[in-house]
């Protein structure tokens, strides 16, 4: 499909046909925009972008064979002048960061109005970055904090000795200290010592809290031999 030079050419990348058709009909209401094609997967993106030469790609973040970030990277590798606007139901920090790293200049939620989507496409076509720097700073700060927290959790779990991991596994299965001692053929006093160490390492006050926190942190059970 060819388009007049004064119109902003848009490629829709969306795997749900009904949504894609809705976006196509929506954008047809704006006289300065024209949809030149529709791709429903990452694999289709590059061939269509090469053929159609869109000014802006409006890309869903969840695609059957990858993400909007994958599609954005593929499009921009083919033609860096094509602007990318992600349109997604995913409001997570990780999705936004992935999109930005892939070269997207805008990230809209699917709850956005038609005018918001049209304005984003126009701005993207003009080379504007639609994601405020303050938003990226906040997202990066949260991302770093999450990474630090994840590293701390991994460190705490890895500090457990093999025996402590066995005991934590049995605790997770509902065994009390005496039952654990019997199962492992060790003394009740020894189990209590191990349990105290587990609570210290996981920074909790009770066995129930230890079990809950370990599960939340992704502890993998180690069945006693």
Buried (B, 14 or more C-beta within 10 A) or exposed (E): EEBEEEBBBBBBBBBEEEBBEBBBEBBEEBEEBBBBBBBBBBBBBBEBBEEBBBBBBBBBBBBEEBBBBBBBBBBBEEEEEBBBBBBBEBEEBEBBBBBBEBBBBBBBEBEEEBEEBBBBBBBBBEEEBBBEEEEBEEBEEEBEEEEEEEEEBEEBBEEBEEBBBBBBBBBBEEBEBEBBBEBBEBEEEBBEEBBEBBBEBBEBEEBEEBBBBBEEBEBEEBEBE
